[in-house]
Amino acid sequence: MTAAPRNVPSAAQSGAPPRRGFLNRPCTVVLCRGCCCGTERKRPGVDHDGQLARVRAAADASGGRLTLLTTDCLGPCEHANVAVLRPSAAGRRRGGRAVWLGGVLTEEAVGALLEWADAGGPGLAPVPALLTEHVISPPKPT
């Protein structure tokens, strides 16, 4: 005997926050904090901890629309500080792909990255003019 379908409200109808998962994945900032990125040794005079705190605060305040991941080493050390902006699920459905950025060293570059993520990121909003000079190719798989 087959059970009758249940009327289960969607998250939007129930007032519950949207579930995370592939279909609702938010835009994600991946920050390299490995051997070269985020270090005073490689890039002196940059407030690396302040930049990380700023991105973390933006993710915390986004209501789940932005996440932050830090990683040990993304590879293209000659472009430190490296960041990757991964599209949300909605951006991916519209053709957005991860965008690699190098030399993200200034408060203006971090601000432009966060504004782009807030506008929807790859697939939903164009790369901000200030970041076009920072776009780099991802490393080749080994």
Salt bridges, closest charged atoms under 4 A:
GLU78 OE2 - HIS79 NE2 3.66
GLU107 OE1 - ARG54 NH1 2.86
ASP118 OD1 - ARG65 NH2 2.93
GLU133 OE2 - HIS134 NE2 3.83
